[in-house]
């Protein structure tokens, strides 16, 4: 049985999660917004860097994330 390859989308800075734009099972393309963060009164969209299907959403609106925290896990298409 082949193991699916996963891609983790991580926070690049300390920020507040404003919204989550994807759900488990949803297909995403490169450049799709998956999470919207807020830091220092600026909105920062977090984009998918690879296509795939959302396997897990690790954050919710209102959460505070640290640099390197996993936000969303994708499986390869």
Secondary structure as UniProt FT lines:
FT   STRAND          6..10
FT   STRAND          15..20
FT   TURN            24..25
FT   STRAND          27..28
FT   TURN            30..31
FT   STRAND          33..39
FT   TURN            40..41
FT   STRAND          42..47
FT   STRAND          52..57
FT   TURN            61..62
FT   STRAND          64..65
FT   TURN            67..68
FT   STRAND          70..75
//
